[in-house]
Amino acid sequence: MPSRSTRTRASQPVSRRGWSRLSLITCALLLSAGAGLAFWWLKTPNQSATSGTSKPGSEAPAKQLTYEVVNSYPHDPDAYLQGLVWYDNGFYESTGLYGNSTLRRVEFPSGKVVKSIDLASNLFGEGLALVGDRLVQLTWQEHRGFVYDRESFRLLSEFTYGTEGWGLAYDGTNLILSDGSSTLTYLDPYTYQPVRKVQVTMNGRAVAQINELEFIDGEVWANVYQTDLILLIDPETGQVKSFLNLKGILAPSDQSGTQDVLNGIAYDAERKRIFVGGKRWPRLFEIRIK
C-alpha cells in the first residue's frame, strides 16, 4: 500500500494509510451498508484465504453483538489517538502523526492532559501497552519501540521489530503486536523477541487492517482500520468469535469535519468498563455489551 512517509505532514490525508482501489471499494461498501452488510461481508467465506487459515465453513459464523453507550466523556479533539490504556483511574495514550506524536497521561473523567512528552518529529506514534511499571510504545514505519517508566515517562530502553507497528496489547504473559496485516505477533515482554504468530480469520477468511488492540477477559479486541468494527478474537486460534459495529456512535453534533476513524480500546478490569474512542474525536465512550 502507498506509504504515509512519501507525503509531507502538511499534505497527509485525514486517514493515515493509503489504500488500493480494491480496499477503498470494499471499505466504502462496508461503511455505507452498515451493520447488515458488515455481517454479510464477514460471514461470506473466502476461497482464496492464505495458508494457515481455517477452511471455509470450518469456523462457526461470527456473531454480531449489540451494545449500549453507558456514558461519554470529553477528549482532546486534536489527539490522533493510536493507543489507549486504562490504569489507576485514568488513561495513558499514544498519539500519532509526524510532528504531533506524544505519550500522555489523561485525567478521567475530565479528559485533561496532565502529563505529556513529544516524540521526535520523524517518529509516528502508534500502539501502547502497560507491562508492570513500564509503558511500551510502538512507532509506525520506523521499526522502533520505546519503553518508559510509567510514573516519570523517563525513557528506559528501545527495541526494534521487523514489521510496521500498529496496535499493541498485553495479555499478562506476552505483548501482542498488530502490523496492519491479518497477523498478530506475540512478543516476549522483556526481550521483545517474537514468540509466536497467529493469523486472524473470520469464517475461514483472513481479516487484514487489524489495528489497535486490547486484551479483555481472555479475548483480543481489535479495531479494523477504516471501519466501524471491533473484532473479538480467540488468542489461541485467531478466529473471530463475535464482533461489534459501532457505526454512528459519534453523534453528528460532535463531528467537526476534522475527526478521523474509530480507534482506541481500553479496559478497566476492576470495574469491568470498556472504553472506545477515535482519532481526533472530541468524545470518549464507555460501552456495555447487551
C-alpha positions as CSV (number, residue, x, y, z in Angstrom):
1,M,0.0,0.0,0.0
2,P,1.2,3.6,-0.5
3,S,3.3,4.9,2.3
4,R,2.5,7.8,4.5
5,S,6.2,8.7,4.6
6,T,6.1,9.7,1.0
7,R,3.9,12.7,1.9
8,T,4.8,15.7,3.9
9,R,2.9,16.1,7.2
10,A,1.1,19.1,5.8
11,S,-0.3,17.0,3.0
12,Q,-1.3,14.0,5.0
13,P,-4.9,13.0,4.4
14,V,-7.3,12.6,7.3
15,S,-7.0,8.8,7.0
16,R,-3.5,7.8,7.9
17,R,-2.8,4.9,5.5
18,G,-3.2,4.8,1.7
19,W,-5.4,2.0,0.3
20,S,-5.6,0.2,-3.0
21,R,-8.6,0.8,-5.2
22,L,-10.0,-2.6,-4.2
23,S,-9.6,-1.8,-0.5
24,L,-11.3,1.5,-0.9
25,I,-14.2,0.0,-2.7
26,T,-14.6,-2.7,0.0
27,C,-14.4,-0.1,2.7
28,A,-17.0,2.1,1.0
29,L,-19.4,-0.8,0.7
30,L,-18.9,-1.8,4.3
31,L,-19.4,1.6,5.7
32,S,-22.4,2.6,3.5
33,A,-24.3,-0.6,4.2
34,G,-23.8,-0.5,8.0
35,A,-24.3,-3.5,10.2
36,G,-26.2,-5.6,7.8
37,L,-23.5,-5.5,5.0
38,A,-20.7,-5.8,7.6
39,F,-22.3,-9.0,8.8
40,W,-22.7,-10.3,5.2
41,W,-19.1,-9.5,4.4
42,L,-17.7,-11.1,7.4
43,K,-19.9,-14.2,7.1
44,T,-19.0,-14.9,3.4
45,P,-16.2,-17.5,3.1
46,N,-13.1,-16.5,1.1
47,Q,-12.0,-19.4,-1.0
48,S,-8.6,-17.7,-1.5
49,A,-7.7,-17.3,2.1
50,T,-4.0,-17.5,2.7
51,S,-2.3,-20.6,4.0
52,G,-2.7,-21.2,7.7
53,T,-6.3,-20.0,7.8
54,S,-9.2,-22.4,8.6
55,K,-11.1,-23.9,5.7
56,P,-14.3,-22.0,4.8
57,G,-17.1,-23.4,6.8
58,S,-14.9,-24.9,9.5
59,E,-15.5,-21.9,11.8
60,A,-18.8,-21.1,13.5
61,P,-20.2,-17.9,12.0
62,A,-19.1,-14.9,13.9
63,K,-21.9,-13.4,15.9
64,Q,-22.7,-9.7,15.9
65,L,-23.0,-8.3,19.4
66,T,-25.2,-5.4,20.5
67,Y,-24.0,-2.7,22.8
68,E,-25.2,0.3,24.7
69,V,-23.4,3.6,25.4
70,V,-23.2,3.9,29.2
71,N,-21.6,7.3,29.2
72,S,-19.4,9.6,27.2
73,Y,-16.5,11.9,28.3
74,P,-14.7,14.9,26.8
75,H,-11.5,14.1,25.0
76,D,-8.8,16.2,23.2
77,P,-10.1,16.7,19.7
78,D,-6.6,17.3,18.4
79,A,-5.3,13.9,19.6
80,Y,-4.8,11.5,16.8
81,L,-5.5,8.6,19.1
82,Q,-3.4,5.4,18.4
83,G,-3.0,3.5,21.7
84,L,-5.3,3.7,24.8
85,V,-4.6,2.2,28.2
86,W,-6.6,2.4,31.4
87,Y,-4.7,2.5,34.7
88,D,-5.3,3.9,38.2
89,N,-8.5,5.9,37.3
90,G,-7.2,7.5,34.2
91,F,-5.7,6.8,30.7
92,Y,-2.3,6.6,29.1
93,E,-2.4,7.4,25.4
94,S,-0.2,7.3,22.4
95,T,-1.0,9.8,19.7
96,G,0.3,9.8,16.1
97,L,1.2,12.0,13.1
98,Y,4.7,13.2,12.3
99,G,5.5,16.2,14.4
100,N,2.5,15.7,16.7
101,S,3.1,12.2,18.2
102,T,3.1,12.1,22.0
103,L,2.9,9.9,25.1
104,R,0.5,11.3,27.6
105,R,-1.4,10.8,30.8
106,V,-5.1,11.8,30.7
107,E,-7.3,12.6,33.7
108,F,-10.6,10.9,34.0
109,P,-13.4,11.9,33.5
110,S,-12.3,15.4,32.6
111,G,-10.1,14.4,29.7
112,K,-7.5,16.9,30.8
113,V,-3.9,16.0,29.7
114,V,-1.9,16.1,32.9
115,K,1.5,14.8,31.6
116,S,2.8,14.6,28.1
117,I,6.1,14.2,26.2
118,D,6.7,14.6,22.5
119,L,8.2,12.1,20.2
120,A,10.9,13.2,17.7
121,S,9.3,14.8,14.5
122,N,10.5,11.9,12.4
123,L,8.5,9.3,14.5
124,F,4.9,8.4,14.1
125,G,3.5,7.1,17.4
126,E,1.3,4.0,17.4
127,G,0.2,1.3,19.8
128,L,0.7,1.4,23.5
129,A,0.7,-1.2,26.3
130,L,1.4,-1.3,30.0
131,V,3.6,-4.0,31.4
132,G,4.0,-3.7,35.2
133,D,5.5,-0.2,35.7
134,R,6.6,0.1,32.0
135,L,4.8,1.7,29.2
136,V,5.7,0.2,25.8
137,Q,5.1,2.4,22.7
138,L,5.3,1.5,19.0
139,T,6.1,3.6,16.0
140,W,4.6,3.1,12.6
141,Q,7.2,2.6,9.9
142,E,10.4,3.4,11.9
143,H,10.6,-0.2,13.4
144,R,11.4,1.4,16.8
145,G,9.7,0.7,20.1
146,F,10.2,2.7,23.3
147,V,10.0,1.6,26.9
148,Y,9.2,4.3,29.5
149,D,8.9,4.4,33.3
150,R,5.2,4.7,33.8
151,E,5.4,7.3,36.6
152,S,8.0,9.7,35.2
153,F,7.9,8.9,31.5
154,R,11.7,8.5,31.6
155,L,12.9,6.6,28.6
156,L,14.3,3.2,29.9
157,S,15.2,1.4,26.7
158,E,14.5,0.9,23.0
159,F,13.9,-2.2,20.9
160,T,13.3,-3.0,17.2
161,Y,10.9,-5.1,15.3
162,G,10.8,-6.2,11.6
163,T,7.2,-5.2,10.7
164,E,5.2,-2.0,10.8
165,G,3.9,-1.1,14.2
166,W,0.1,-0.6,14.5
167,G,-1.6,-1.9,17.7
168,L,-0.2,-3.3,21.0
169,A,-1.7,-5.0,24.0
170,Y,-0.5,-7.1,26.9
171,D,-2.3,-10.3,27.9
172,G,-0.4,-10.8,31.2
173,T,2.2,-13.1,29.6
174,N,3.1,-11.6,26.2
175,L,2.8,-8.4,24.3
176,I,0.6,-8.7,21.2
177,L,1.5,-6.6,18.1
178,S,-0.5,-5.9,15.0
179,D,1.2,-4.6,11.9
180,G,-1.7,-3.8,9.6
181,S,-2.0,-7.3,8.1
182,S,-4.1,-10.2,9.4
183,T,-1.2,-11.4,11.6
184,L,-0.8,-10.9,15.3
185,T,2.7,-11.3,16.6
186,Y,3.3,-12.3,20.2
187,L,6.4,-10.8,21.8
188,D,8.3,-11.6,25.0
189,P,7.6,-8.6,27.2
190,Y,11.3,-8.3,28.3
191,T,13.3,-9.3,25.2
192,Y,10.7,-8.1,22.7
193,Q,11.5,-11.0,20.5
194,P,8.7,-12.9,18.7
195,V,7.3,-15.9,20.5
196,R,4.6,-17.0,18.0
197,K,2.3,-15.6,15.3
198,V,-1.5,-16.1,14.8
199,Q,-3.5,-15.2,11.7
200,V,-6.8,-13.5,12.3
201,T,-9.7,-15.2,10.4
202,M,-13.4,-14.9,10.3
203,N,-15.3,-17.9,8.7
204,G,-12.1,-19.0,7.1
205,R,-11.3,-15.6,5.6
206,A,-8.2,-13.6,6.7
207,V,-9.1,-10.2,8.1
208,A,-6.4,-7.5,7.3
209,Q,-6.0,-4.0,8.6
210,I,-6.0,-5.2,12.3
211,N,-5.2,-2.1,14.3
212,E,-5.5,-1.0,17.9
213,L,-5.6,-3.9,20.4
214,E,-6.9,-4.6,23.9
215,F,-7.0,-7.8,25.9
216,I,-10.3,-8.2,27.6
217,D,-11.4,-11.3,29.6
218,G,-9.4,-13.8,27.6
219,E,-10.1,-12.3,24.2
220,V,-8.2,-9.9,21.9
221,W,-10.3,-7.0,20.9
222,A,-9.2,-5.3,17.7
223,N,-10.2,-2.2,15.7
224,V,-10.3,-2.9,11.9
225,Y,-8.7,0.2,10.3
226,Q,-11.1,2.4,8.2
227,T,-14.2,0.6,9.5
228,D,-16.5,0.9,12.5
229,L,-15.8,-2.7,13.5
230,I,-14.3,-4.1,16.6
231,L,-13.4,-7.9,16.4
232,L,-13.3,-10.2,19.4
233,I,-10.6,-12.7,18.6
234,D,-9.7,-16.1,20.2
235,P,-6.0,-15.6,21.1
236,E,-5.1,-19.2,20.5
237,T,-6.7,-19.8,17.1
238,G,-7.0,-16.3,15.8
239,Q,-10.7,-17.0,14.9
240,V,-13.1,-14.1,15.3
241,K,-15.9,-15.3,17.5
242,S,-18.0,-12.2,17.6
243,F,-17.8,-8.5,16.6
244,L,-19.3,-5.1,17.2
245,N,-20.4,-2.5,14.7
246,L,-20.1,1.0,16.2
247,K,-21.3,2.9,13.2
248,G,-22.9,6.1,14.3
249,I,-21.6,6.1,17.9
250,L,-20.1,9.6,17.3
251,A,-23.1,11.9,17.1
252,P,-23.3,14.4,14.2
253,S,-23.2,17.2,16.7
254,D,-19.7,16.0,17.7
255,Q,-18.4,15.8,14.2
256,S,-16.5,18.9,13.1
257,G,-15.1,17.6,9.9
258,T,-11.6,17.0,11.3
259,Q,-12.4,13.8,13.1
260,D,-11.0,10.5,11.6
261,V,-11.8,6.9,12.1
262,L,-12.8,4.8,15.1
263,N,-9.6,3.7,17.0
264,G,-8.8,3.1,20.7
265,I,-10.0,0.4,23.1
266,A,-9.3,0.4,26.9
267,Y,-10.5,-1.9,29.7
268,D,-11.0,-1.2,33.3
269,A,-10.7,-4.7,34.6
270,E,-11.6,-3.8,38.2
271,R,-15.0,-2.3,37.3
272,K,-15.5,-4.2,34.0
273,R,-15.7,-1.0,32.0
274,I,-14.9,-0.8,28.3
275,F,-13.9,2.5,26.6
276,V,-13.6,3.3,22.9
277,G,-12.5,6.3,21.0
278,G,-11.3,7.6,17.7
279,K,-8.7,9.8,16.0
280,R,-9.4,13.4,16.7
281,W,-12.7,12.6,18.4
282,P,-14.0,15.1,21.0
283,R,-15.6,12.3,23.0
284,L,-14.5,9.0,24.6
285,F,-17.3,6.4,25.1
286,E,-18.0,3.9,27.8
287,I,-19.9,1.0,26.3
288,R,-21.5,-2.2,27.7
289,I,-22.3,-5.4,25.8
290,K,-26.0,-6.1,26.0
